[in-house]
Amino acid sequence: MEGKVALVTGGNGGIGLAYAKGLVKASASVAIWGRNESKNTAAITALEELGGKVAAFVCDVTDTASVDTAFAATMEHFGQVDICFANAGGGGPRGMLHQINDEDWAGILDLNLNSVVYTYRKVIGQLLKRKAPGKLIVTSSIAGLMGMGYAAGYATTKAAVLGLTRALAIELGRNNIQVNAILPGYVETEMSIKTPPAFKEAVLRRSSSGQFGTLEQMEGVAVFLASSASDFMTGQNIVLDGGHTVHPM
């Protein structure tokens, strides 16, 4: 992937940083967007240790002005963006739907859905202007397929980006831009480590593999979807869940 530039939103930790590590190992240049400047700095240090050409930019992906500024800085630094991982997101409010207030509902829509649109619009515009091939990849979740009780905002937004993926695959296919989604199951991250033991036990009972995923296992799919190896794949969902969604009840 020498000569290719990948943008990873939320790339300063967790699954996003795992994507970035895989891309750097495959010789891509990587731009990270994240709200936390100290986490951005730590991520760049880790990626530079792998020999990567990397840079980080402070960005709130829920704010269009912040996205515009970060994208301009990214273009000034790298001159192009060929690959975009719209990875930034969060769990959102917990509770039954009727208990979720307007502000919290709007917040999860901004974080998990609108932020993808804001980021993709900038990347698509410059790809079409350059008449360049491209790759757009969003991080969804198996919750987008299965649903998730007491987290309607999370499940709804993770399902919505699957519809967006298919729509854009249709729109951009003739421009040699592939659009796909990664749907992680339960992966060992800072967020999942904090879940109650009983929940973890229930997850492992349901999983065919009997294991949580690791961040290292997220690297390969990122490289596949960002590289020419996936040039004939678009509008698709790649599920990485250790068999959770196929395990018999």
Residue pairs with C-beta under 8 A, 6 or more apart in sequence:
1 23
1 26
1 27
1 28
1 223
1 226
1 227
2 27
2 28
4 28
4 29
4 82
4 83
4 226
5 28
5 29
5 30
5 31
5 78
5 79
5 80
5 81
5 82
5 83
6 20
6 23
6 28
6 29
6 30
6 31
6 81
6 82
6 83
6 84
6 85
6 226
7 30
7 31
7 33
7 74
7 81
7 83
7 84
7 85
7 119
7 123
8 16
8 19
8 20
8 23
8 30
8 31
8 32
8 33
8 85
8 87
9 16
9 33
9 34
9 59
9 61
9 84
9 85
9 86
9 87
9 88
9 115
9 119
10 16
10 33
10 34
10 61
10 87
10 88
10 89
10 139
11 17
11 19
11 20
11 30
11 31
11 32
11 33
11 34
11 43
11 56
11 85
11 87
12 32
12 34
12 36
12 39
12 40
12 42
12 43
12 56
13 34
13 39
13 43
13 190
14 189
14 190
14 191
14 215
15 87
15 139
15 184
15 187
15 189
15 215
15 218
16 32
16 34
16 85
16 87
16 88
16 139
17 32
17 43
17 46
17 215
18 215
18 216
18 218
18 219
18 222
19 85
19 87
19 218
19 219
19 222
20 30
20 32
20 43
20 47
20 52
20 54
21 46
21 47
21 50
21 219
22 218
22 219
22 220
22 222
22 223
23 30
23 52
23 83
23 222
23 223
23 226
24 30
24 47
24 50
24 51
24 52
24 54
25 50
25 219
25 223
26 223
26 226
26 227
28 83
28 226
29 52
29 53
29 54
29 78
30 47
30 52
30 53
30 54
30 55
31 54
31 55
31 56
31 57
31 74
31 77
31 78
31 81
32 40
32 43
32 44
32 47
32 54
32 55
32 56
32 57
33 56
33 57
33 58
33 59
33 61
33 70
33 74
33 88
33 119
34 40
34 43
34 56
34 58
34 59
34 88
35 58
35 59
35 60
37 58
40 56
40 57
40 58
41 56
43 56
44 54
44 55
44 56
47 54
48 54
55 74
55 77
55 78
57 70
57 73
57 74
58 70
59 66
59 67
59 69
59 70
60 66
60 67
61 67
61 88
61 111
61 115
61 118
61 119
62 107
62 110
62 111
62 114
62 115
62 118
64 118
67 115
67 118
67 119
67 122
68 122
71 81
71 119
71 122
71 123
74 81
75 81
75 126
80 126
80 130
80 132
81 123
81 126
81 127
81 134
82 127
82 132
82 133
82 134
82 135
83 134
83 135
83 136
83 137
83 226
84 119
84 120
84 123
84 134
84 135
84 136
84 137
85 137
85 138
85 139
85 222
85 226
86 115
86 116
86 119
86 120
86 136
86 137
86 138
86 139
86 161
87 138
87 139
88 111
88 115
89 111
89 112
89 115
89 139
89 157
90 108
90 111
90 112
91 151
91 154
91 191
92 104
92 107
92 108
92 111
92 112
92 151
92 153
92 154
92 157
93 100
93 104
93 105
93 107
93 108
93 151
93 153
94 150
94 151
95 150
96 150
97 152
100 152
100 153
104 153
105 153
108 153
108 154
108 157
109 153
109 157
111 157
112 153
112 154
112 157
112 158
112 160
112 161
113 157
113 160
113 161
113 164
116 138
116 161
116 164
117 164
120 136
120 164
120 168
123 134
123 136
124 134
124 136
124 168
124 172
124 177
127 133
127 134
127 175
127 177
128 175
131 175
133 175
133 176
133 177
133 231
134 172
134 175
134 176
134 177
134 178
135 177
135 178
135 179
135 180
135 225
135 226
135 230
136 165
136 168
136 172
136 177
136 178
136 179
136 180
137 179
137 180
137 181
137 182
137 222
137 225
137 226
138 161
138 164
138 165
138 180
138 181
138 182
139 181
139 182
139 184
140 158
140 159
140 161
140 162
140 165
140 181
140 182
140 183
140 237
141 154
141 155
141 158
141 183
141 184
142 183
142 184
142 185
142 239
142 241
142 244
142 245
143 151
143 154
143 155
143 158
143 159
144 155
144 158
144 159
144 160
144 161
144 162
144 183
145 159
145 183
145 237
145 239
145 245
146 155
146 245
147 155
148 154
148 155
158 183
161 181
162 181
162 237
165 179
165 180
165 181
165 235
165 236
165 237
166 235
168 177
168 179
169 178
169 179
169 180
169 234
169 235
169 236
170 235
172 178
172 179
173 234
176 231
178 225
178 230
178 231
178 233
178 234
179 234
179 235
180 225
180 230
180 233
180 234
180 235
180 236
180 237
180 238
181 236
181 237
181 238
182 218
182 221
182 222
182 225
182 238
182 240
183 237
183 238
183 239
183 240
183 241
184 213
184 218
184 240
184 241
185 207
185 213
185 239
185 240
185 241
185 242
185 244
185 245
186 192
186 203
186 207
186 212
186 213
186 241
186 242
186 244
187 212
187 213
187 214
187 215
187 217
187 218
187 240
188 212
188 213
188 214
188 215
189 215
192 212
200 212
203 212
203 244
204 210
204 211
204 212
206 244
206 247
207 241
207 242
207 243
207 244
207 247
208 242
208 243
208 244
208 246
208 247
209 242
209 243
210 242
211 242
212 242
213 240
213 241
213 242
217 240
218 240
221 238
221 240
223 229
224 230
225 233
225 238
239 245
